[in-house]
Amino acid sequence: MGGIGGCITLIVVGATLTFASDWQMDGVNLDVVGLIMMGAGLLGLGVYASVLRRRRAAALPIVDETRDRT
């Protein structure tokens, strides 16, 4: 999945399966599948936010090369 959009898609599809569908499948509980998808989306958002925060904090220092070094 690709970033924030993929994580939000997982959450939306999982919520739809859990709360808005009345499908029945033999051997598959769609409520549990939806909850797992929502959990994976939330976990993905947390990891993505953590990586993004770390990437923004690790900015390189600004070096002034125009200064005269005599």
Secondary structure, DSSP 8 states (H G I E B T S, - for coil): --HHHHHHHHHHHHHHHHHS----BTTB-HHHHHHHHHHHHHHHHHHHHHHHHHHHH--------SS---
